[in-house]
Amino acid sequence: MNRPAFAIDPLARRTFERATLLCAALLLAGCASPPASSLGDFPDPFILADGGGYYAYATNANDRHVQLRHSTDLTSWRALPDAMPALASWVRQPVPHVWAPEVIRLGERYVLYYTAHDRASDRQCVGAAVSSSPAGPFVDSAAKPLVCQADLGGTIDASPLLDGGRLYLYFKSDGNCCGKPTHIFAQELAPSGLAVIGTPTRLLTNGRTWEGKVIEAPTMVLRDGRYVLMYSANDFGDGTYAAGYASCAGPVGPCEPVGDAPFLKSVEGKLYGPGHQAVFRVGGQDYIAYHAWELKPNGKRADRRFLYIDKLDWVDGKPVVQGTTLIR
């Protein structure tokens, strides 16, 4: 559905005023000044192209469980209310840790997959919430998480794929929470997107040098008949965080990592700790959204993660990022 232009509403004005004060504080603290319309403090981004526009979702921050922005041109972004203002009964309060939202349209409904802290298991687990609009509000009425691998440390970073009329969910076991290996899994979903079918299939386990002790944030992409599983790895809080990929025989594997180096990584003085990628398509062009840390003038890491959007090309099946370009 097409969205008309709006005048600046009180929420947007307050957001702008807070951003102005924050930028001034950052300058006094010795941080680099971000572009005026950049999306700072917007980690684990996901972008949905819908109705002639674009919806950007992100991990909890700025007094929202699920941050949400809207754009008509991928350049100027308008803040919208919390996409999921009310939380499911299974989610711990008052610190729910709502992370990594991703949205898929299924018929006339939209399903948002997210991570939150489960009361019963005391682990981060995956839930699913539904709305009639990509802007929400999304509601999760389930009494328990959709996926919760408590014995593996929990489950985070859910990402859906619709392929050949069948729906799949990709996620990561959160073993790094408690000294265990981390794995990426795939599992088929019911057509509603609100129930899993069968048992999960393990696709990858951390083990390559550049990955360190963590792999996470799976994104399965089907291009030119090839299944490519992108994922992020290593310590999200420093410059080792990066994104790599694996070649898969099908939507549930088997998958084989390609090479022993990431295709998206830090660039000295320009890009620090890029990762948690998501891929979307505009016309015939792929784009990749991801976050990276704000940098101080001295090259040290600051405290916020910014949204980046770059063109993504494919060379002999390999993803090639045409950037980096901080969203402006």
Disulfide bonds with the S-S distance in Angstrom:
Cys125-Cys148 1.96
Cys248-Cys255 2.06
